[in-house]
Amino acid sequence: MKERKRKRLSKRDRIKVIERDNRTCQACGKGDRILYQEVLDYCKELGTDILPDEMMSRVAELDHIVPFSCGGECAIHNFQTLCGSCNNSKGSLSMEEFMERRKEKGLEVFSI
């Protein structure tokens, strides 16, 4: 069987995903998320190599809704915005499994 390769979304498509999701973690609802690339662009504009802590604490991660390891596509419709904490906790679970686990633990569940 042919091994699948992950395809990185373009910067434009990453911005489309985070904008589509209203810059909000789709699991816990934390808002005002930004992409790491936006932090780098901001620093470049200012001519500094120092990454501002207040921006780094808001960095979002793009996550496969259906995990790549479970056959999920590397396409814009299969990505979502998660905060770092939720993305690390989700691992290779499907979003449905992850949200169920959050409910079982009594954690806040974001609903659109």
Buried (B, 14 or more C-beta within 10 A) or exposed (E): EEEEEEEEBEEEEBBBBBEEBEBBBBBBBBEEBBBBEBBEEBBEEEEEEEEEEEBEEBBBBBBBBEBBEEEBBBEBEBBBBBBBEBBEBBEEBBBEEBBEEBEEEEEEEBEE
